[in-house]
Amino acid sequence: MLFIGTEAGLLVWDGLSPALPRMILADRRVEALEALDAATLVVGCGADGGWMSFDGGASWQVAPRVPQPPGVRVVQRQGLRAVALPRLSGATAYAALEGRVPALLGAGAAGAQLFRSEDGGIHWQAARMPAERIGAVTCLAPSGDDPAAAWAGTADGMLLQTRDAGRSWALAWRGGAPVLVLAAAPG
């Protein structure tokens, strides 16, 4: 299950079916997001405060705490962690994959190119990117189900996916509003 925070609201998508993502929190700028599981969400909406749901977004209530936007920290399954020594020039986002060979993914060159590292960010390899214009990558998130998969959101409202630990990326969905934050949960 993938949760997509945009300038226009929060969408949810199973990522597998041909059905488009569906809006579950409309008309809010979703800047921060925690998906504790497929049903439990905490959302930060800037000036609109924090919202939480215990039923996958069917109903919402005011959250007792507001999650912070990830900024340029590493998004991993267990939450956020600081980047020890950010060595990727112009980085806009990072994510950690915990597969057979752990990988650090990064959006560098002001989000224009995706990269991967197998040594904690000391050395980076450029990933194969879609041929079409996708816009700057604004956020990354590891999959909730597959340790070799991850998602990337862009300023042009595109959603990219990798299934090979960041070696190559494919366009998964064309949205409208800029993607600000992503979170994946098992299921």
Buried (B, 14 or more C-beta within 10 A) or exposed (E): BBBBBBBBBBBBBEBEEEEEBEBBBEEBBBBBBBBEEBBBBBBBBBEBEBBBBBEBBEEBEEBEEBBEBBEBBBBBBEEBEEBEEBBBEEBBBBBBBEBEEBBBBBBBBEBBBBBBBBEBBEEBEEBEBEEEEBBBBBBBBBBBBBBBBBBBBBBBBBBBBBBBBBBBBEBBBEBEBBBBBBBBBEE
